[in-house]
Amino acid sequence: MSKNSPIIGVDLITGDLPALSLFSDLFKENGEFNAHLKFFVPEGEFAEFESHAKKHSPHFTYSFVKTKSTIEMSDEPLSAIRLKKTSAIPMAMHLLKEGEIDAFVSNGNTGALMCGATLILKLLECTKRPGLLALLPTKGGSLAVIDVGANIHCSSELLEQFANIGIAFQKCCGIKEPKVGLLNIGGEKIKGRAEMREAYEKLQLMNKKHKGRFVGNVEGYQAFNGSCDVLVTEGFSGNIFLKTAEGMSAFILDVITDQNLEQPKKKSFRLFDYAEYPGALICGVDGIVVKCHGYSNTKAVHSAIDGAAKLVKSQFLKKLKTQL
């Protein structure tokens, strides 16, 4: 990596929107990246992608990696990684491991991304399983929510690990004493499944060393009041929570757009737009991998690439290892 221009691998092949359309829009509408973008494209469609790229003059350098197979959204993750080694995800993971790219952004199969990152990049020390960390806006700043879809069922030990990863992440982002909450169905410590109650007891021990670090159970409606910086949850409830929040934000933005507001006021509501935030980071593996929603639009992909580049330039992974 050059000092000012990280190399970001980009996979747009299997999202809900046509890859060629997303690719073309990145060149036409959002042509400013302080990074070199390395796009993974199907071998059979390479000429078309290259033709679209040559029609524009983006403010970034780019190159292509041809893929010979594709991991579909319906593919079983582990089998796909093992059998489709010429597809974007395993190819990118090997390039990331070898230092040929500095980060990888994909809107592809989440399970395959997790498997590929775990098997090829390997886990960081003190990490049992990786988690997906997403940022949401609150009254207190950005809230790190982990896990938002990687692990459907979590033990109390895994939830405790996610809390530590979330704390390390927020410290890397400049929060000296991050506060942790546990997403649950009630504030009392007896609420929730056995794993959640056990996790409550484990996280409460944090307060012996760092007073006030664990704020207790947090219900969904409390998550945006700024009471915590890290929200710990299992992947099933975390994914529903994230997408519900994004759906409500989209609804609010649609209503605002329909109002005859002055442009400065409309701009102030951009913080509600999920596309302004840099995707979900796979935390706990030895590499920077950012997952976009399958339904991500051009703006969301742009934010993910920009976010990945900033993580590289800030030496986030090195800082995270130190914190953990």
N, C-alpha and C positions, 0 to 999 in steps of 0.2 A: 504493500500500500504506500502510495506517495503521501506526504504529510497532509496535503490539502484535498486529495481526491481518492477516497476509498473506492473499492470496486464492489458493487452490489449486484448479486445475481437476482434476476427477476423472472418468475414463472407465472404466466397469466393463462396457461393453456386450458385449464378445466373449470374455470369459474362459470357462473350463471350467464354472464355477458360474454359475447364473442371476443376471443383473445385478440383478434386482429383489430377490432374496434377500440378496445382499451389501449392497445399498443399505439395505434394511430393517434388517438386523442392525447396520449402522453406527449407525443411529438408536436401536435398542433397547438394544444391549449395550455399545457403546463411544462413548457420546454426548458425549465431552469432547475438543474440539479448540480450541486457541488460534489459530483461523484461520476465515476464511469459506470454505466449500466451494461451488464452482460445479460442479454435476453436469451432464454431457453425457448426454442421454437421447433415445431415438428419439421423433420427433414422434407416432407412432401409439400410443406407450405412456406418453405424458406424464401423462395423467389418472390412470393407475394409480400411477405414481411419486409424484405430488403427493398422492394419497389416503393412501399409506403414510406419507409425511412428516408429514402433518397429524395422524396418530394419536399421534405422540410429541412430546416437548418436549426436544429435544437441547440440550446446553450449547454450542452453536455456531450461527452464522448460516449460511444456505445460500441458494442460488438455482439456477436451471436454465438450461441452454442446449439448445434443441431441435435435433436433427440430422435431416436428411432422407435420409441414406444411411448405409451401414455398411461399413467395411472389415473383411472377414472374414479369419480366420487363413490361409485358403487363397489369398487374393488376392496377385498379384504386386505387391510394394511400390511400385515407382516408378509403375506404371500406376495403382494405387489412389490415390496422392497426387494425381496429375494429373487423374483422372477423377471421383473422389469427393470433391470439394471441400467438400461439405456434410456430411461425416462428422466424427466427433469429433477425430481426430488433426490433420488440416490446419486445422480451425477453431481448435483449441486453440493450435496453433503460431502462428497469426496473432495471437490474443489475447495470447499471451506476448510476441511481438515488439513489439506495440503497447502493452504495459504494462497491459493490462486484467486479466491474472492474473499472479501472481508466480512460479508453478511449476505443473507439470503432472504428474499421476500417472496411469498407464494400465496395464491388464493386457492390452492389445491386441496386434496384429501387430507383432513386434519390428522387422522389416524396414521396415515403413511408418513406425514411430516414428523409426528412424534416417534414412530418406530425408526425412521431413518436417522433422526437426530440422536436417539438413544443408542442405536447399534453402531453407527458410523462415527459420530462425534464423541461419544462416550459421556458419562455423567461426571459432574463435578464432585469433588470429595464431600462427604457428609450429605449426599443427595441419594435418596432411594429411587425416586421417580421424578421426572420433570413435570412441571405444571405450566399452564397457560396464564400469563399475567396481562390484564388489560387495564387501561387507565380510563377513568370517568371523572367528569367535572363535579365538584361539590362546593359548598360555601367556604370550605377550608383549603381549597386547592385541588390538585389531582389525587384521586383515590385509586390505589393499586388493588385490583380485585384478582385473587388467585385462589382456586383454579376456575377457569371459565369454560372448561370443556374437554380437557385431556383425560381426566380420571373420574369416571362416573361414580365409583364407590371409593371412599377414602377412609383409612384407619385414622385413629386419633394421632398416631405417630406421624402420618403423612400430613395431616392438617397442621401439626406443630412445625413440620419442616417447611410447609408453605408460608407459615407466619415468619419464620426466620429468613426465608428468601425475600418475602415482601419487605421486611425491615431493611435488609441489605440493599434492595433495589432503591427504596426511598432515601436511604442514607447516601447512596450514589447520586441521587437527584438533589441533594442539598438539605434534606430534612434531618436535623441532628438527632432528635428523639421521636421517631415515628410511633404513633399509637396504633394498636391492633384491635380489631373487632372480629367477632365470630358471627357470620350470618346464620340466623336461627329463627324459629317460629315464635319466640318469646324472649323476654329479657331475663327470666329466672334461670338459674344454672341447672335446674332439673328439666328444662325443656329440650325437646328433640330426641333423636335416636341415641342409642347407647354410645356410639362413636362421638357424637357431638358433645354429650355430657362429659365423656372422658377427655376430649380435647379442651373443654372449658377448664377442667382441673389442671391440665398440663400448662395451658397458656396463663392461668392465674399465677403460676409459680414465677413468671417473668417479673411480677411486681415486687418480689423480694429483692431483686437486684436493681430493677429499674422501676421506681415508683410510678404508678399510673400508666405503664406501657400497655397493659391489657385492659381495655375498657369494658369487656364483657360481651354478652350477646348483643347483636344488632339486628333489629327487624328491618325488612326491606324499606319501609317508609323512612327509617332513620338514617339510611346509608348516605344521604346527600346533605346532611346537616353539618358536616365537617368535624364530627366527634372523633373520627379515626382517619388514619392515613393508609392503612392496610386492612382490607376486608378478606377474611379467610373463609373459604367455602369449598365444597366438593364440586366436581365438574358438572354434575347434572343440574343442581340448583343454581350454580354459578352461571352456566350458559343461559338458563331461562331468565335469570335476573338481568344479565347483560343485554340480551336481545329484547326483553320487555322494556328496559330503560331506553334502548336505542329506538324502539318502535314508538314509545311515548314521545321521545324527543322529536322524531320525524313528524309526528302528528302536530305537536306544538309549532314546529317550524312551518308546516303547511298552513296552519291557521294564521300565523304571523305574516306569511307571504301574501295571504289573501287580504290583509289589512292595508290600508293606505298610509303606511308609516314612512317617515323620512328615512333616507338611505343610511345615515349614521346609526339610527336606532335599529334598523334591520341588521347591520353589521355586528351590533352588540350581542345579538342572539346567536352568533355563529358557534359559541361554545357548546350549544345544544346539539350540534351536528356531529354524528359519530364519525363522519368522513374526515373531520378535522383532526382526529386522533390516530396515532400510528399503529393500528392493528394490535394483535396480541403477541407478546414476546414469549417464546419457549424458554422458560427459566429452569436452570439446573443442568444444562448441557454445555459442553466446551465449545461454544460458538454462538454467534448472533443469528437467530432465525426468527423471522416475524411472519405471523399468519394473518392474512386478510380474510374477511368473510368471503364466501363463495359469491355473494351478491354485491360485493364491493364495486363501486363505480370508479371512474377515473380519479376523482378527487381523493377517495379513500386510498387507492393504490399509490398515488403521489405522496400522501401523508405517510404511508408505511415506508416507502423508499427513503423519504426525507428523515423520518425517525430513525431508521436503521443506520443511515449515514452519520447522524448525530451521535448515536451510541458508539459507533466505531471511532469517530474522531475524539470523543471524550474518554476513550479507553475504558468503557463501561465494564467489559468482561473482566479485565484485570482488577478493577476496583471491586467488582462483585466477588471475585475469588478471595480478595483480601478481607472483605467484610464477613464472608461466610467462614 
